[in-house]
Amino acid sequence: MEIPWFAWIAIVAIVCGVTVEIVKLALRSREKRAELSGGSELRGILEQSNASNQRVAEKLDGLETRLAAMEKTLTDIP
């Protein structure tokens, strides 16, 4: 099974978009950690980070589902 060239464009765009969002989240998390210096504040940051990680994981699951649907569509085309 060979993936057409235009499908690679979509796949690369999705991967790049997810990577950019992860880097943005990491930079925001780093900035927040630098601003705060307390145990309870750190706990709050960790909870926010966990929530962000869960949202990213949900987005990745959604992207994976969409990508699987695209692959199925492309393989069904004669």
C-alpha positions in Angstrom: 0.0 0.0 0.0 1.5 3.3 -1.1 0.3 6.6 0.3 -0.2 9.3 -2.3 1.8 12.5 -2.2 -1.1 14.7 -1.2 -1.8 12.5 1.8 1.7 13.0 3.1 1.1 16.8 3.1 -1.9 16.3 5.4 0.0 13.9 7.6 3.0 16.2 7.9 0.7 19.2 8.6 -1.0 17.3 11.4 2.2 16.2 13.0 3.7 19.8 12.8 0.5 21.3 14.3 0.6 18.9 17.2 4.3 19.5 17.8 3.8 23.3 17.8 1.0 22.9 20.4 3.1 20.7 22.6 6.0 23.1 22.5 3.7 26.0 23.3 2.3 24.1 26.3 5.8 23.3 27.5 7.0 26.9 27.3 4.0 28.1 29.2 4.5 25.5 31.8 8.2 26.5 32.1 7.3 30.2 32.5 4.8 29.5 35.2 7.3 27.3 37.1 9.9 30.1 37.0 7.3 32.6 38.4 6.3 30.5 41.3 8.3 29.3 44.2 6.0 27.6 46.7 4.7 24.1 47.5 1.0 24.7 47.2 1.6 26.9 44.1 3.7 24.1 42.5 0.9 21.6 43.2 -1.5 23.9 41.3 0.9 24.2 38.4 1.2 20.4 38.3 -2.6 20.0 38.3 -2.8 22.5 35.4 0.0 20.7 33.6 -1.8 17.4 34.1 -5.0 18.9 32.7 -3.1 20.3 29.7 -1.5 16.9 29.1 -4.9 15.2 29.1 -6.3 17.8 26.6 -3.3 17.1 24.3 -3.8 13.4 24.7 -7.5 13.8 23.7 -6.5 15.9 20.7 -4.0 13.3 19.6 -6.6 10.6 19.9 -9.0 12.6 17.8 -6.3 13.2 15.2 -5.4 9.5 15.2 -9.1 8.7 14.6 -9.3 11.3 11.8 -6.1 10.0 10.2 -7.4 6.4 10.3 -10.6 7.6 8.6 -8.5 9.4 5.9 -6.3 6.3 5.4 -9.4 4.1 5.0 -10.9 6.5 2.5 -7.7 6.6 0.5 -7.4 2.9 0.5 -11.1 2.4 -0.6 -10.6 4.6 -3.6 -9.9 2.3 -6.6 
